[in-house]
Amino acid sequence: MSQADRGGIQALLAAEQDAQHIVANARAAKTARLRQAKEEADREVAQYRAQRESEFRKKLAETSGDSGSNVKRLEAETNQKIQRLTAEANKIAPEVTALLMKYVTTVRN
């Protein structure tokens, strides 16, 4: 083998080693980036979960957590409905009474 052949082989070996280092560095960078992306995704998921949990707790507090105000509101609505129905019944009571008296006092053969 000549000196030129040895030099070419040495250059190829050096190039192969450089390529192996480049590939190893690329793999390490890829692994690091994947790890970083996973951590970022985990943080985003945790943040989203906390936000949704907070919204859920707020809705839960509005509907059942503060039952005292709900009970008062329902009682007020019920009383309003009772008053409205009583007023309507009082309006038509004379007509109904007259109608009933008419049927009771009318004799048919």
Secondary structure, 3 states (H helix, E strand, C coil): CCHHHHHHHHHHHHHHHHHHHHHHHHHHHHHHHHHHHHHHHHHHHHHHHHHHHHHHHHHHHHHHHCHHHHHHHHHHHHHHHHHHHHHHHHHHHHHHHHHHHHHHHCCCC
